[in-house]
């Protein structure tokens, strides 16, 4: 029984890392401050590493678009500063097909409102939704568009909205005045003085309708001071697939980049209006969310914390020594700390 107690006592007193006796240590406020600062830095870096781990990294990969499909959905929500009875909406593609889009879209009279709009800038010409988490949180398919505000038949502006299918080839979506460049069965005629192709684009996207996903032309407005005016947009569409971590979330859509070319030099072959010339790229983009393995994450944490502790252990004695020298500069050496050389040797006469 006594032997077991001796073993237990030996285990309790065993220390693989012997401590320095308190006789040879001195507590200081600087040491406590360094400990607090070191702890705060370690917590901050650990929190940052954890955020980076759970957020993951985005891996982008381009490949030949091998998706099967003959058509593509387009979602439109545009307000033009002209009455609906004056407007004509068509789609014409390189295959020669012509689609009377006005028959597939809703056209309602409304007020021309520029609230919450902006001009097309260089920053907005590329797709704004690059963050995967933002894409997944906003990618909710909708079947209906929001209702028209201040709608009445004789309104000075026209809201054109809805979704329809078009051929998956290069084409041109254009909004023009009736019988001005294109023949219309209504036999109505619009005078050049009544033209005003100022417009607000609330939605222009390709693929499933995700109203909360941002596109380069969402919220873009263009004010035109000339009646006879042609506003041309050039869109380069790239099929895009977003894949979440482990393949749990997948969003298939289309991104596009856009440039604009307004012009007032109109000829009979290029009538005034708003034109969206789109081209579908033969490549597809896959954006995948990935994370480093958990063991690599732990190794990084150990490296970060260990590196800070070691560097602090190296720097603290140096800084402490420099601080003591600076704080004691100009002060005489205390009497009890003076050596024989400081006091001077007295020789016997």
Sine and cosine of phi, psi and omega as CSV:
sin_phi,cos_phi,sin_psi,cos_psi,sin_omega,cos_omega
0.00,0.00,-0.66,0.75,0.02,-1.00
-0.91,0.41,-0.58,0.81,0.01,-1.00
-0.91,0.42,-0.61,0.79,0.03,-1.00
-0.91,0.42,-0.62,0.78,0.03,-1.00
-0.91,0.41,-0.61,0.79,0.03,-1.00
-0.91,0.41,-0.63,0.77,0.04,-1.00
-0.90,0.43,-0.71,0.71,0.01,-1.00
-0.88,0.47,-0.65,0.76,0.03,-1.00
-0.90,0.43,-0.63,0.78,0.03,-1.00
-0.91,0.41,-0.61,0.79,0.03,-1.00
-0.91,0.41,-0.65,0.76,-0.01,-1.00
-0.92,0.40,-0.57,0.82,-0.05,-1.00
-1.00,0.02,-0.15,0.99,-0.02,-1.00
-0.94,0.34,0.70,-0.72,0.03,-1.00
-0.59,-0.81,0.91,-0.42,-0.01,-1.00
-0.93,0.37,-0.36,0.93,-0.01,-1.00
-0.85,-0.53,1.00,0.00,-0.05,-1.00
-0.85,0.53,0.65,-0.76,-0.01,-1.00
-1.00,-0.03,0.47,-0.88,0.07,-1.00
-0.97,0.26,0.67,-0.74,-0.01,-1.00
-0.88,0.48,0.59,-0.81,-0.01,-1.00
-0.89,0.47,-0.31,0.95,0.03,-1.00
-0.90,0.43,-0.51,0.86,-0.08,-1.00
-0.98,-0.21,0.20,0.98,0.02,-1.00
-0.89,-0.45,0.48,-0.88,0.02,-1.00
-0.76,-0.64,0.83,-0.56,0.04,-1.00
-0.99,0.13,0.65,-0.76,-0.01,-1.00
-0.62,-0.78,0.41,-0.91,0.05,-1.00
-0.92,0.39,-0.52,0.86,0.03,-1.00
-0.89,0.45,-0.64,0.77,0.01,-1.00
-0.90,0.44,-0.66,0.75,0.06,-1.00
-0.90,0.44,-0.65,0.76,0.02,-1.00
-0.90,0.44,-0.68,0.74,0.02,-1.00
-0.88,0.47,-0.64,0.77,0.02,-1.00
-0.88,0.47,-0.68,0.73,0.01,-1.00
-0.90,0.43,-0.73,0.68,0.01,-1.00
-0.88,0.48,-0.67,0.74,0.02,-1.00
-0.88,0.48,-0.67,0.74,0.01,-1.00
-0.90,0.43,-0.68,0.73,0.01,-1.00
-0.89,0.46,-0.69,0.72,0.00,-1.00
-0.89,0.45,-0.68,0.73,0.01,-1.00
-0.89,0.46,-0.70,0.72,0.01,-1.00
-0.89,0.46,-0.67,0.74,0.00,-1.00
-0.89,0.46,-0.72,0.70,-0.03,-1.00
-0.93,0.36,-0.60,0.80,0.07,-1.00
-0.90,0.44,-0.67,0.74,0.04,-1.00
-0.89,0.46,-0.66,0.75,0.02,-1.00
-0.90,0.43,-0.69,0.72,0.02,-1.00
-0.90,0.44,-0.63,0.77,0.03,-1.00
-0.91,0.41,-0.65,0.76,0.05,-1.00
-0.89,0.46,-0.66,0.75,0.03,-1.00
-0.91,0.42,-0.60,0.80,-0.02,-1.00
-0.92,0.39,-0.75,0.67,-0.05,-1.00
-0.96,0.28,-0.50,0.87,0.05,-1.00
-0.95,0.30,-0.49,0.87,0.01,-1.00
0.96,0.28,-0.05,-1.00,0.05,-1.00
-0.83,-0.56,0.46,-0.89,-0.01,-1.00
-0.99,-0.15,0.79,-0.62,0.03,-1.00
-0.93,-0.38,0.87,-0.50,-0.03,-1.00
-0.97,-0.25,0.72,-0.69,-0.03,-1.00
-0.67,-0.74,0.80,-0.60,0.06,-1.00
-0.99,-0.12,0.61,-0.80,0.03,-1.00
-0.47,-0.89,0.26,-0.97,0.05,-1.00
-0.92,0.40,0.75,-0.66,-0.02,-1.00
-0.96,0.28,0.96,-0.29,0.00,-1.00
-0.95,-0.32,0.31,0.95,0.01,-1.00
-0.93,0.38,0.63,-0.78,-0.03,-1.00
-1.00,-0.07,0.78,-0.63,0.02,-1.00
0.21,-0.98,0.67,-0.74,-0.04,-1.00
-0.99,-0.15,-0.28,0.96,-0.05,-1.00
-0.75,-0.66,0.17,-0.99,-0.04,-1.00
-0.53,-0.85,0.64,-0.76,0.00,-1.00
-1.00,0.08,0.66,-0.76,0.09,-1.00
-0.85,-0.53,0.67,-0.75,-0.02,-1.00
-0.90,-0.44,0.83,-0.56,-0.14,-0.99
-0.80,-0.59,0.69,-0.73,0.16,-0.99
-0.51,-0.86,1.00,-0.07,-0.11,-0.99
-0.77,-0.64,0.68,-0.73,0.08,-1.00
-0.92,-0.38,0.81,-0.58,-0.02,-1.00
-0.92,-0.39,0.63,-0.78,-0.07,-1.00
-0.99,0.16,0.77,0.64,0.07,-1.00
-0.58,-0.82,0.48,-0.88,0.05,-1.00
-0.89,0.46,0.47,-0.88,-0.06,-1.00
-0.90,0.45,-0.52,0.85,-0.05,-1.00
-0.92,0.38,-0.25,0.97,-0.01,-1.00
-1.00,-0.09,-0.14,0.99,-0.18,-0.98
-0.97,-0.26,0.48,-0.88,0.02,-1.00
-0.72,-0.70,0.72,-0.70,-0.02,-1.00
-0.84,-0.54,0.84,-0.54,-0.03,-1.00
-0.70,-0.71,0.35,-0.94,0.16,-0.99
-0.75,-0.66,0.77,-0.64,0.05,-1.00
-0.72,-0.69,0.78,-0.62,-0.06,-1.00
-0.90,-0.43,0.04,-1.00,-0.08,-1.00
-0.95,0.31,-0.27,0.96,0.06,-1.00
-0.98,0.21,-0.11,0.99,0.01,-1.00
1.00,-0.09,-0.10,1.00,0.01,-1.00
-0.97,0.26,0.61,-0.79,0.04,-1.00
-0.83,-0.56,0.79,-0.62,-0.07,-1.00
-0.90,-0.44,0.81,-0.58,0.06,-1.00
-0.99,0.14,1.00,0.07,-0.10,-1.00
-0.91,0.42,-0.42,0.91,-0.01,-1.00
-0.88,0.47,-0.45,0.89,0.02,-1.00
-0.98,0.20,-0.28,0.96,-0.02,-1.00
-0.97,-0.24,-0.18,0.98,-0.04,-1.00
-0.94,-0.35,0.35,-0.94,0.11,-0.99
-1.00,0.01,0.68,-0.74,0.04,-1.00
-0.78,-0.63,0.92,-0.38,-0.07,-1.00
-0.79,-0.62,0.65,-0.76,0.05,-1.00
-0.95,0.32,0.64,-0.77,-0.04,-1.00
-0.39,-0.92,-0.01,-1.00,0.08,-1.00
-1.00,0.00,0.52,-0.85,0.02,-1.00
-1.00,0.07,0.96,-0.29,-0.12,-0.99
-0.90,-0.44,0.79,-0.61,-0.01,-1.00
-0.98,-0.21,0.18,0.98,0.00,-1.00
-0.91,0.40,0.63,-0.77,0.03,-1.00
0.87,0.50,0.60,0.80,0.05,-1.00
-0.86,-0.50,0.19,-0.98,0.02,-1.00
-0.45,-0.90,0.29,-0.96,0.07,-1.00
-0.99,0.16,0.37,-0.93,0.04,-1.00
-0.95,0.32,0.85,-0.52,-0.02,-1.00
-0.89,-0.46,0.14,-0.99,0.01,-1.00
-0.89,0.46,-0.61,0.79,-0.04,-1.00
-0.92,0.40,-0.53,0.85,-0.07,-1.00
-1.00,-0.02,0.01,1.00,-0.02,-1.00
-0.98,0.21,-0.27,0.96,0.08,-1.00
-0.96,-0.27,0.43,-0.90,-0.04,-1.00
-0.85,0.53,0.71,-0.71,-0.10,-1.00
-1.00,0.05,-0.28,0.96,-0.09,-1.00
-1.00,-0.08,0.99,0.14,0.02,-1.00
-0.99,-0.13,-0.34,0.94,-0.04,-1.00
-0.99,0.17,0.84,-0.55,-0.07,-1.00
-0.89,0.45,-0.67,0.74,-0.01,-1.00
-0.88,0.47,-0.61,0.79,0.05,-1.00
-0.91,0.41,-0.65,0.76,0.01,-1.00
-0.89,0.46,-0.74,0.68,-0.05,-1.00
-0.91,0.42,-0.58,0.81,-0.02,-1.00
-0.96,0.28,-0.44,0.90,-0.05,-1.00
-0.98,-0.19,-0.22,0.98,-0.10,-1.00
-0.98,0.18,0.96,0.26,0.08,-1.00
-0.91,-0.41,0.90,-0.44,-0.06,-1.00
-0.93,0.37,0.70,-0.71,0.06,-1.00
-0.85,-0.53,0.55,-0.83,0.00,-1.00
-0.97,-0.24,-0.30,0.95,-0.05,-1.00
-0.83,-0.56,0.50,-0.87,0.10,-1.00
-1.00,-0.03,0.35,-0.94,0.04,-1.00
-0.91,0.41,0.41,-0.91,-0.04,-1.00
-0.95,0.32,0.45,-0.89,0.00,-1.00
-0.97,0.25,0.75,-0.66,0.05,-1.00
-0.99,0.10,0.65,-0.76,0.06,-1.00
0.81,0.59,0.76,0.65,-0.05,-1.00
-1.00,0.09,0.76,-0.65,0.14,-0.99
-0.37,-0.93,0.53,-0.85,-0.17,-0.99
-0.86,0.51,-0.59,0.81,-0.09,-1.00
-0.99,-0.11,0.44,0.90,-0.02,-1.00
-0.94,0.34,0.45,-0.89,-0.03,-1.00
-0.97,0.24,-0.18,0.98,-0.02,-1.00
-0.79,-0.62,0.25,-0.97,-0.06,-1.00
-0.75,-0.67,0.78,-0.62,0.09,-1.00
-0.99,-0.13,0.83,-0.55,0.00,-1.00
-0.93,-0.38,0.89,-0.46,-0.08,-1.00
-0.51,-0.86,0.36,-0.93,0.02,-1.00
0.66,-0.75,-0.01,-1.00,0.02,-1.00
-0.79,-0.61,0.56,-0.83,0.05,-1.00
-0.41,-0.91,0.26,-0.97,-0.02,-1.00
-0.99,-0.10,0.60,-0.80,0.12,-0.99
-0.68,-0.73,0.27,-0.96,-0.01,-1.00
-0.90,0.44,0.61,-0.79,-0.03,-1.00
-0.99,0.11,0.86,0.51,0.05,-1.00
-0.65,-0.76,0.15,-0.99,0.03,-1.00
-0.87,0.49,0.67,-0.75,-0.04,-1.00
-0.36,-0.93,-0.17,-0.99,-0.09,-1.00
-0.58,-0.81,0.88,-0.48,0.12,-0.99
-0.98,-0.17,0.85,-0.53,-0.07,-1.00
-0.72,-0.70,0.56,-0.83,0.07,-1.00
-0.90,-0.44,0.90,-0.43,-0.06,-1.00
-0.77,-0.64,0.09,-1.00,0.09,-1.00
-1.00,0.08,0.55,-0.83,-0.04,-1.00
-0.89,0.45,0.71,-0.70,0.04,-1.00
0.85,0.52,0.45,0.89,0.09,-1.00
-0.80,-0.60,0.99,0.10,-0.08,-1.00
0.96,-0.29,-0.52,0.86,0.04,-1.00
-0.73,-0.68,0.64,-0.77,-0.01,-1.00
-0.97,0.23,0.70,-0.72,-0.01,-1.00
-0.82,-0.58,0.61,-0.79,-0.06,-1.00
-0.95,0.31,-0.26,0.97,-0.03,-1.00
-0.96,0.27,-0.26,0.97,0.01,-1.00
0.87,0.49,0.35,0.94,0.07,-1.00
-1.00,0.08,0.46,-0.89,-0.04,-1.00
-0.78,-0.63,0.70,-0.72,-0.01,-1.00
-0.94,-0.34,0.81,-0.59,0.01,-1.00
-0.97,0.24,0.52,-0.86,0.01,-1.00
-0.85,0.52,-0.50,0.87,-0.02,-1.00
-0.93,0.37,-0.40,0.92,-0.04,-1.00
-1.00,-0.02,0.02,1.00,-0.02,-1.00
-0.97,0.23,0.68,-0.73,0.11,-0.99
-0.38,-0.92,0.99,-0.16,-0.06,-1.00
-0.99,-0.11,0.44,0.90,0.20,-0.98
-0.88,0.48,0.64,-0.76,-0.13,-0.99
-0.48,-0.88,0.35,-0.94,0.09,-1.00
-0.80,-0.60,0.80,-0.60,0.01,-1.00
-0.97,-0.24,0.95,-0.32,0.06,-1.00
-1.00,0.02,-0.45,0.89,-0.01,-1.00
-0.39,-0.92,0.76,-0.65,0.20,-0.98
-0.49,-0.87,0.97,-0.25,-0.06,-1.00
-0.60,-0.80,0.26,-0.97,-0.04,-1.00
-0.80,-0.60,0.72,-0.69,-0.08,-1.00
0.96,-0.27,-0.36,-0.93,0.04,-1.00
-0.87,0.49,0.54,-0.84,-0.06,-1.00
-0.99,0.11,0.96,-0.29,0.10,-1.00
-0.93,-0.36,1.00,-0.08,-0.11,-0.99
-0.90,0.43,-0.40,0.92,-0.04,-1.00
-1.00,-0.03,-0.17,0.99,0.09,-1.00
-0.98,0.20,0.71,-0.71,-0.04,-1.00
-1.00,0.05,0.66,-0.75,0.06,-1.00
-0.84,-0.54,0.34,-0.94,-0.08,-1.00
-0.84,0.54,-0.52,0.85,-0.07,-1.00
-0.99,-0.14,0.01,1.00,0.01,-1.00
-0.91,0.41,0.80,-0.59,0.02,-1.00
0.98,0.19,0.17,0.99,-0.02,-1.00
-1.00,0.09,0.69,-0.72,0.04,-1.00
-0.82,-0.57,0.54,-0.84,0.04,-1.00
-0.71,-0.70,0.86,-0.50,0.04,-1.00
-0.99,-0.17,0.77,-0.64,-0.08,-1.00
-0.87,-0.49,0.80,-0.60,-0.04,-1.00
-0.99,-0.11,-0.08,1.00,-0.02,-1.00
-0.92,-0.39,0.65,-0.76,-0.02,-1.00
-0.93,0.36,-0.77,0.64,-0.07,-1.00
-1.00,0.02,1.00,0.00,-0.16,-0.99
-0.65,-0.76,0.61,-0.79,0.03,-1.00
-0.85,-0.53,0.84,-0.54,-0.01,-1.00
-0.92,-0.39,0.90,-0.44,-0.10,-0.99
-0.92,-0.40,0.79,-0.62,0.13,-0.99
-0.92,-0.38,0.68,-0.73,0.06,-1.00
-0.92,-0.39,0.87,-0.50,-0.08,-1.00
-0.91,-0.42,0.75,-0.66,0.08,-1.00
-0.92,-0.38,0.94,-0.33,-0.14,-0.99
-0.99,-0.11,0.73,-0.68,0.03,-1.00
-0.84,-0.54,0.90,-0.44,0.10,-1.00
-0.85,0.52,0.75,-0.66,-0.13,-0.99
-0.74,-0.67,0.65,-0.76,0.07,-1.00
-0.78,-0.62,0.81,-0.59,0.06,-1.00
-0.98,-0.19,0.79,-0.61,-0.02,-1.00
-0.84,-0.54,0.85,-0.53,0.01,-1.00
-0.98,0.20,0.07,-1.00,-0.04,-1.00
-0.88,0.47,0.81,-0.59,-0.01,-1.00
0.96,0.27,0.14,0.99,0.01,-1.00
0.96,0.27,0.30,0.95,-0.05,-1.00
-0.96,0.29,-0.56,0.83,0.02,-1.00
-0.87,-0.49,0.76,-0.65,0.03,-1.00
-0.71,-0.70,0.81,-0.59,0.05,-1.00
-0.82,-0.57,0.84,-0.54,0.02,-1.00
-0.95,-0.32,0.84,-0.54,-0.03,-1.00
-0.46,-0.89,-0.29,-0.96,0.02,-1.00
-0.68,-0.73,0.78,-0.62,0.15,-0.99
-1.00,-0.10,0.34,-0.94,0.11,-0.99
-0.47,-0.88,0.48,-0.88,0.16,-0.99
-0.96,-0.29,0.46,-0.89,-0.13,-0.99
-0.65,-0.76,0.57,-0.82,0.18,-0.98
-0.76,-0.65,0.35,-0.94,-0.05,-1.00
-0.82,-0.58,0.44,-0.90,0.02,-1.00
-0.54,-0.84,1.00,0.04,0.08,-1.00
-0.98,0.19,0.59,-0.81,0.00,-1.00
-0.48,-0.88,0.53,-0.85,0.06,-1.00
-0.95,-0.32,-0.06,1.00,0.01,-1.00
-1.00,0.05,1.00,-0.06,-0.09,-1.00
-0.97,-0.24,0.67,-0.75,0.13,-0.99
-0.80,-0.60,0.22,-0.98,-0.08,-1.00
-0.82,0.57,-0.51,0.86,0.00,-1.00
-0.99,0.14,-0.19,0.98,0.03,-1.00
-0.75,-0.66,0.99,0.11,-0.05,-1.00
-0.94,0.34,0.28,-0.96,0.04,-1.00
-0.94,0.33,0.40,-0.92,0.02,-1.00
0.47,-0.88,-0.24,-0.97,0.04,-1.00
-0.89,-0.45,0.85,-0.53,-0.11,-0.99
-0.83,-0.56,0.74,-0.67,0.08,-1.00
-0.89,-0.45,0.98,-0.19,0.02,-1.00
-1.00,-0.05,0.90,-0.43,-0.08,-1.00
-0.91,-0.41,0.56,-0.83,0.02,-1.00
-0.70,-0.71,0.77,-0.64,-0.04,-1.00
-1.00,-0.09,0.86,-0.51,-0.02,-1.00
-0.95,0.30,0.56,-0.83,-0.02,-1.00
-0.98,0.19,0.08,1.00,0.00,-1.00
-0.92,-0.40,0.44,-0.90,0.05,-1.00
-0.88,-0.48,0.44,-0.90,-0.01,-1.00
-0.89,-0.45,0.80,-0.61,0.08,-1.00
-0.90,-0.43,0.86,-0.51,0.01,-1.00
-0.94,-0.34,0.90,-0.44,-0.11,-0.99
-0.89,-0.45,0.68,-0.73,0.06,-1.00
-1.00,0.01,0.81,-0.58,0.00,-1.00
-0.76,-0.65,0.39,-0.92,0.06,-1.00
-0.76,-0.65,0.47,-0.88,0.08,-1.00
-0.95,0.32,0.46,-0.89,0.06,-1.00
-0.84,0.54,0.48,-0.88,-0.08,-1.00
-0.88,0.47,-0.59,0.81,-0.01,-1.00
-0.92,0.39,-0.56,0.83,0.09,-1.00
-0.92,0.40,-0.59,0.80,0.06,-1.00
-0.88,0.47,-0.68,0.73,0.03,-1.00
-0.91,0.42,-0.65,0.76,0.02,-1.00
-0.88,0.47,-0.65,0.76,0.02,-1.00
-0.90,0.44,-0.65,0.76,0.03,-1.00
-0.88,0.47,-0.72,0.70,0.00,-1.00
-0.89,0.46,-0.67,0.74,0.01,-1.00
-0.89,0.45,-0.67,0.74,-0.02,-1.00
-0.90,0.43,-0.79,0.62,-0.04,-1.00
-0.91,0.42,-0.71,0.70,0.01,-1.00
-0.89,0.46,-0.64,0.77,0.03,-1.00
-0.89,0.45,-0.65,0.76,0.01,-1.00
-0.91,0.40,-0.70,0.72,-0.02,-1.00
-0.89,0.45,-0.70,0.72,-0.02,-1.00
-0.91,0.42,-0.72,0.70,0.00,-1.00
-0.88,0.47,-0.63,0.77,0.04,-1.00
-0.90,0.43,-0.64,0.77,0.04,-1.00
-0.89,0.46,-0.51,0.86,0.05,-1.00
-0.98,0.21,-0.65,0.76,-0.13,-0.99
-0.99,0.14,-0.54,0.84,-0.11,-0.99
-0.87,0.49,-0.74,0.67,0.02,-1.00
-0.86,0.51,-0.61,0.79,0.01,-1.00
-0.91,0.41,-0.72,0.69,0.00,-1.00
-0.91,0.41,-0.64,0.77,0.00,-1.00
-0.90,0.44,-0.65,0.76,0.02,-1.00
-0.91,0.41,-0.69,0.73,0.02,-1.00
-0.91,0.42,-0.62,0.79,0.02,-1.00
-0.90,0.43,-0.67,0.74,0.01,-1.00
-0.90,0.44,-0.66,0.75,0.01,-1.00
-0.91,0.42,-0.64,0.77,-0.01,-1.00
-0.94,0.33,-0.63,0.77,-0.03,-1.00
-0.94,0.33,-0.49,0.87,-0.06,-1.00
-0.98,-0.21,0.22,0.97,-0.04,-1.00
-0.91,0.41,0.67,-0.75,0.04,-1.00
0.99,0.17,-0.11,0.99,-0.01,-1.00
-1.00,0.04,0.61,-0.79,0.05,-1.00
-0.94,0.35,0.47,-0.88,0.02,-1.00
-0.94,0.33,0.77,-0.64,-0.01,-1.00
-0.84,0.55,0.51,-0.86,-0.08,-1.00
-0.88,0.48,-0.63,0.77,-0.07,-1.00
-0.96,0.29,-0.26,0.97,0.00,-1.00
-0.98,-0.19,0.03,1.00,-0.02,-1.00
-0.98,0.20,0.58,-0.81,0.03,-1.00
-0.99,-0.14,0.02,-1.00,0.03,-1.00
-0.89,0.45,-0.55,0.84,0.02,-1.00
-0.93,0.38,-0.60,0.80,0.01,-1.00
-0.93,0.36,-0.62,0.78,-0.06,-1.00
-0.98,0.19,-0.45,0.89,-0.07,-1.00
1.00,0.02,0.66,-0.75,-0.02,-1.00
-1.00,0.05,0.72,-0.69,0.05,-1.00
-1.00,-0.08,0.85,-0.53,0.01,-1.00
-0.99,-0.10,0.58,-0.82,0.05,-1.00
-0.97,0.24,0.74,-0.67,0.02,-1.00
-0.97,0.26,0.00,0.00,0.00,0.00
